[in-house]
Amino acid sequence: MAMSEFALNSGNTAWMLTASALVLLMTPGLAFFYGGMVRTKSVLNMMMMSFGAMGLVGVIWVLWGYSAAFGTQGNAFVGNPFQYFGLVGLTDDKSLMAASGVPSLVAVVFQATFAIITVALISGSIADRTKFSAWMVFSGIWLTIVYVPIAHMVWGGGFESPTGWVAQHISAPIDFAGGTVVHINAGAAGLALALLIGVRKGFGKEPMRPHNLPFVMLGAALLWFGWFGFNAGSEFGADGVAGRAWLNTMVATCMAMLTWLATEKIRDGHATSLGAASGIVAGLVAITPAASAMDSFGAIAVGGIAGVVCALAIGLKYKFGYDDSLDVVGVHLVGGITGTLLIGLFATHHQSAWYPVGASDGLLYGGGFKQLGAQAVAALIAVTYSFVVTIIIGLAIKKTMGLRTSEEVEVSGVDLAIHGETAYETIGSRATMEVNA
Amino acid sequence: MKLVTGIIQPHRLDDVKVALEAAGVRGMTVSEASGYGRQRGHTEVYRGAEYTVDLVPKVRVEVLVADEDAAAVTQAIIGAAQTGKIGDGKVWTIPVEDVARVRTGEHGPEAL
């Protein structure tokens, strides 16, 4: 690929430009999804963790993130952050999308949007109680030493890629759009941070009602819309495989919403709007690694299973006593693992599916256990690496600047204490004005 | 003079207003309230976690009346607000020492 002359494909390029904008919109969508689930006193802080990640990760990605994840000088685990520092020297024939005829800078932006949302996803497990400064420091370090190496290992030609160690010894792991890189990664990091930072005051005793469910529904809708760019864009081109990924992204998500609602109806007696929004996200997460590698039946099965499994998994935090506030673990870690493992059962190279060289069909499609084994190894590596390194980063921040706000700030509300703002005008909150300019 | 206060189900307000007007009441104060009695609250479910909400929405109707009208006004509120289910509310009457009409400065029964 690298030695061939670059030939621009304007159709593919137009689609990847569009897909990048779609995926970027997912992060503000996530801000609404998360923001609606917290209480009025911390909605702005919750949304700002997503917006803060957009700012910081976007800059780091251009400076050294892309180079370390997708540069050509890497080993099996990480690339060279200085090879294309600031994108200097990155030519179109050297980019990740060269074979699709998509210019290198488009590849950089598309991948930047993935890095941004992965960091933002983590914030759901530490709602209402995290110092914003600590979050920003964490985001920069985590991106650099957790996200970048995992992206390199899976997509940048490393250990778990179709040419890496796992492919040579078991079968080529399939992670089309980020089941391991994005969702298992963010979910394991969310679990690690929730354990380090501790439970919110009153967790499991006082009700912490979502303050704005229409925001949550709006966020889920924006996520779904953007996710078409996330999954179908991961083909790097406008073709039949992109169409397959697009269709699977729709139908698996529809099914997951239905099964989540059915699970709730049976368990709690009500089919809730929060359940519909959650089921949508669970389905999107689970189909992400599998979007290109399944036929329609496989996609429906993956969505249906993910809806039930994630609806049950969100109860774990009350059993084990960790405060994963907005269910990053229950939805993203569990959903990511579910989708990644189910590839081992339902993968097929029929019906426009994309297949890396060296991948096998799933167990139910006559391929035996090989692919399931490769998927399990890929999931295990992502969980372990992300969890362990996140604990180390989190501990270092906890011991130096501190992760958590004071109890007083937490009770009175992080919006006012940290950002100097409140989201809503309430009785008694009329103000007088002074201009600082 | 008396102050008759009724705490009623919000969906009964329109009927109570009609009944009060029919009983000759010419003004009232209505406000949103929340509380509970024997009805207690209700439960809500968010991602499988059940929350009990103690305070439920109610409407408070207040009417200032002459002493001899208090019983009829109380009966009008009861008649219009009653559904027979738990949660219908309460009506009570308390004596009022003085009433003044702000526009004219009148005091006592003329101000009603």
Contacts between the chains, C-beta under 8 A, distances in Angstrom:
chain1	res1	chain2	res2	distance
A	207	B	49	7.9
A	207	B	51	3.9
A	207	B	52	7.7
A	207	B	53	7.9
A	209	B	44	7.1
A	209	B	46	6.4
A	209	B	51	6.0
A	210	B	46	6.0
A	264	B	45	7.5
A	264	B	48	7.3
A	267	B	48	6.6
A	268	B	45	4.5
A	268	B	48	6.1
A	268	B	50	7.4
A	269	B	45	7.4
A	270	B	45	5.6
A	272	B	45	6.3
A	272	B	46	7.3
A	274	B	46	5.6
A	274	B	47	6.0
A	275	B	47	7.2
A	278	B	47	6.4
A	311	B	48	7.5
A	314	B	47	5.2
A	314	B	48	6.2
A	315	B	48	5.3
A	318	B	49	7.3
A	327	B	47	6.6
